[in-house]
Amino acid sequence: MSGDVKNIHTRSFPSNAGAAPVSHSGKARPQAAAGSGGGTDSVSITPTASQLRVLQATLTGTPVVDQGRVEQVRESIAEGSYVVNPYRVATKFIQLETMLPG
């Protein structure tokens, strides 16, 4: 029995030679420039990247479902006082349809 596997394509990835090492904090560590007498390169993070990092940290700690709202709706349904607004439902369906591709 042969160990060959057909239709397997290998893919090479570009080398990261010359890339600055990254510390655990996610920031690049300065490294001596090649051929220079001990100079260093610098890396700066744009304000947009900093804002994205803050936003990501905020969203990571935010629950996906508002449990308080779920309980309110659940209680309203149980009490028979939940009212469906057909205009709002139709509007939300139209918004959803416009967001879908095709």
URWOKA-V755806 format. One record per residue. N is the residue number from 0. SS is DSSP state (a for helix, b for strand, c for the rest). PSI is psi as a letter, one per 40 degrees, with the letter a starting at -180 (NA if undefined). Layout:
n=N ss=SS psi=PSI
n=N ss=SS psi=PSI
This chain:
n=0 ss=c psi=h
n=1 ss=c psi=i
n=2 ss=c psi=e
n=3 ss=c psi=i
n=4 ss=c psi=h
n=5 ss=c psi=i
n=6 ss=c psi=f
n=7 ss=c psi=h
n=8 ss=c psi=h
n=9 ss=c psi=i
n=10 ss=c psi=h
n=11 ss=c psi=i
n=12 ss=c psi=i
n=13 ss=c psi=i
n=14 ss=c psi=i
n=15 ss=c psi=f
n=16 ss=c psi=h
n=17 ss=c psi=e
n=18 ss=c psi=i
n=19 ss=c psi=h
n=20 ss=c psi=i
n=21 ss=b psi=h
n=22 ss=c psi=i
n=23 ss=c psi=e
n=24 ss=c psi=e
n=25 ss=c psi=e
n=26 ss=c psi=i
n=27 ss=b psi=h
n=28 ss=c psi=h
n=29 ss=c psi=i
n=30 ss=c psi=i
n=31 ss=b psi=h
n=32 ss=c psi=i
n=33 ss=c psi=h
n=34 ss=c psi=e
n=35 ss=c psi=i
n=36 ss=c psi=f
n=37 ss=c psi=e
n=38 ss=c psi=i
n=39 ss=b psi=i
n=40 ss=c psi=i
n=41 ss=c psi=i
n=42 ss=c psi=h
n=43 ss=c psi=i
n=44 ss=c psi=h
n=45 ss=c psi=i
n=46 ss=a psi=d
n=47 ss=a psi=d
n=48 ss=a psi=d
n=49 ss=a psi=d
n=50 ss=a psi=d
n=51 ss=a psi=d
n=52 ss=a psi=d
n=53 ss=a psi=d
n=54 ss=a psi=d
n=55 ss=a psi=d
n=56 ss=a psi=d
n=57 ss=a psi=d
n=58 ss=a psi=d
n=59 ss=a psi=d
n=60 ss=c psi=e
n=61 ss=c psi=h
n=62 ss=c psi=i
n=63 ss=c psi=d
n=64 ss=c psi=h
n=65 ss=c psi=g
n=66 ss=a psi=d
n=67 ss=a psi=d
n=68 ss=a psi=d
n=69 ss=a psi=d
n=70 ss=a psi=d
n=71 ss=a psi=d
n=72 ss=a psi=d
n=73 ss=a psi=d
n=74 ss=a psi=d
n=75 ss=a psi=d
n=76 ss=a psi=d
n=77 ss=a psi=d
n=78 ss=a psi=e
n=79 ss=c psi=e
n=80 ss=c psi=e
n=81 ss=c psi=h
n=82 ss=c psi=h
n=83 ss=c psi=h
n=84 ss=c psi=h
n=85 ss=a psi=d
n=86 ss=a psi=d
n=87 ss=a psi=d
n=88 ss=a psi=d
n=89 ss=a psi=d
n=90 ss=a psi=d
n=91 ss=a psi=d
n=92 ss=a psi=d
n=93 ss=a psi=d
n=94 ss=a psi=d
n=95 ss=a psi=d
n=96 ss=a psi=d
n=97 ss=a psi=d
n=98 ss=a psi=d
n=99 ss=c psi=i
n=100 ss=c psi=i
n=101 ss=c psi=NA
